[in-house]
Every structure is written in C-alpha cells, then in structure tokens.
Amino acid sequence: MRITTSSDSRFNEEGDWIAQQFFSPADLQMSPEEYAARHAHLLGCFSFHLYRYRDPVLGAWMRRLGEILSTEGEVERCQQRFLTPEELTIVRKQQAEGF
C-alpha cells in the first residue's frame, strides 16, 4: 500500500489549474517545440511535467515540453527550426543578459 504525501497529492490534483495560471491559451496553441524555442530562455526551472492532468492533451503537451527542456541540445534544435535569424539573435542577446 502506498501512502500519499501532501506533495504527491499536489502533483495528482492541481496540474490543470496550475498550468492554466502560467500558460495562456495562445501559449498552449503552439506546439511544445515552438513554445520552447520562443520561451525556454525565460524559464528558471520547470516541473509541470511532473503533474497529472485531467486534460490528456494538456498533460501530453507538458510532458513533451519537459522532455525538450531536459534534453541537452533540444531547445537549440527547436530554436533553429522555429525562430527567424532575427528572433534567434534577440533570444541569444536576452540569454547573454540573463533574461
């Protein structure tokens, strides 16, 4: 028998609500790959892939974003695919400035 701790409960019950506080409907209309390309440099950390979601599409989106963010080189591949050279220059500048 597994005893559920309060932190386990949080990951099991609040995923949809928490994700909706941080991600706009426009964000969620992008693929996780495009979102990572455009916004990964602004994220300090990411744990949304650990939550369970009532909405299976939202859960799959979060799990994929977590995979991208935790796989070495994947964000850069997404940036090369989705960003124009001008956008990539802006992202690189923001990264260098610590945004």
C-alpha positions, 0 to 999 in steps of 0.5 A: 500500500502506498501512502500519499504525501501532501506533495504527491497529492499536489502533483495528482490534483492541481496540474490543470489549474496550475498550468492554466495560471502560467500558460495562456491559451495562445501559449498552449496553441503552439506546439511544445517545440515552438513554445520552447524555442520562443520561451525556454530562455525565460524559464528558471526551472520547470516541473509541470511535467511532473503533474497529472492532468485531467486534460490528456492533451494538456498533460501530453503537451507538458510532458513533451515540453519537459522532455525538450527542456531536459534534453541537452541540445533540444531547445537549440534544435527547436530554436533553429527550426522555429525562430527567424535569424532575427528572433534567434539573435534577440533570444541569444542577446536576452540569454547573454543578459540573463533574461 
